[in-house]
Amino acid sequence: MFKKILIANRGEIARRIIRTCKKLGIATVAIYSEADEKSPFVLEADEAFLLGPPPVGESYLKQERILEILKESAADAVHPGYGLLSENADFVNSVNNLGVTFIGPSTEVMDQMGDKSAARAFALSADVPVVPGSEGAVADEEAAVKFAEEFGYPILVKAAAGGGGIGMKVATKEKKLRKAVAECQRRGQSAFGDPTIYLERYVENPRHIEIQVFGDSEGNAVHLYERECSVQRRHQKVIEETPSPFLDRFGDLRQRMCDAAVRLVKKSNYTNAGTIEFIVSPTGEFFFIEMNTRLQVEHAITEETTGFDLVEWQIRVAYGEQIPATQEQIQPCGHAIECRVYCEDPENHFFPKPGMIGTYVEPKGEGIRVDSGVKADFEVVSYYDPMIAKVVTHGEDRNAAIKKMLNALNDFKIGGLVNNIAMHERVLKEEDFLAGDYDTGWLEALYKK
């Protein structure tokens, strides 16, 4: 097994990886910016190295410095977490050139599936349905307008290298489309170093449902069922649950989506953890939208219902072992919900509100899990995602999981910061949510009432 893993990330995901490494007896190396010097993940790692100033371009995206630390620490593997450099093929190649294992898929697959326009074409070749969209990158505003004339509005503009809802805009007419093209190109360049965009026909009132998948170097592929991720703001998820209350309404739809996801894994010879993301129409039509070639923020709810440690699976598969379970052995139990607690103001368009945390008391109890990257007297800075913690509850059924979540949120004490706990409590009590009747636009519409 690996002796030492460098974690090329920060916050709650770095702590999450450290926890599994400790269980496996693997030493860990943390990297941190000046703003994160006193972060829990830095203190919990076996070694820690300073990257540079707080901005991500001068710290967590600074490949040259990370590679220097990799050589200095003599780590024999790198876990990228999610975001940052997790889907950067150039970084993966640089890591591999040092004789170090990257815990993730090959660069060939990353290039193929990480670029959304290329992934669409590949999905079609695997007989997986996709939303009508542009064939490859869209060069400029005029090309975008021509596409809209053919397929009609609304149009979804996406940064090809994007993720997490970053670099996405919906346009309902030509003037807004031209503006969206420029904005998404600019956002793609600033966030991912790539201004490439592509277009899709926007499916109205969709559900966002993703399938957790795994592949190994021996050609095995499995799914770990779905996660419902439709409670969103700005195309970014804030509440996820599994199983999806929506899929239960459509007979074999769940199985067909899982089968499609596994086909993609097998056809691409994909290794390690990945997520196949679909949108599903109100009538049960599903369409591939992208593949995330990494672990997801919301992986915890899958862990709670299946009982498997997905970070351990990642490490073992990267070391050359087979997937630790067969498809028949993956039998989810009960229901799990995740609420992402952010320092943001839902009453003011979910605007981020970073600042100093005063009191900080996490909820505890059976079936309650909190993955966090902060502590009391810790400053949440504006340079990074404003997530404070992920609260996860697991119950025998959906109602039990919701009840546990409401109790957990009530017990969660965060002083000194505006946060969205009250929003989560409101959502969990809404009749539409309780009935499973919500889509990707539901939360923002709720806060416009």
Secondary structure, 3 states (H helix, E strand, C coil): CCCEEEECCCHHHHHHHHHHHHHHCCEEEEEEEHHHCCCHHHHHCCEEEEEECCCHHHCCCCHHHHHHHHHHHCCCEEECCCCCCCCCHHHHHHHHHCCCEECCCCHHHHHHHHCHHHHHHHHHHCCCCECCECCCCECCHHHHHHHHHHHCCCEEEEECCCCCCCCEEEECCHHHHHHHHHHHHHHHHHHHCCCCEEEEECCCCCEEEEEEEEECCCCCEEEEEEEEEEEEECCEEEEEEECCCCHHHCCCHHHHHHHHHHHHHHHCCCCEEEEEEEEECCCCCEEEEEEECCCCCCHHHHHHHHCCCHHHHHHHHHCCCCCCCCHHHCCCCCEEEEEEEECEEHHHCCEECCEECCCEECCCCCCEEEEECCCCCCEECCCCCCEEEEEEEEECCHHHHHHHHHHHHHHCEECCCCCCHHHHHHHHHCHHHHCCCCCCCHHHHHCCC
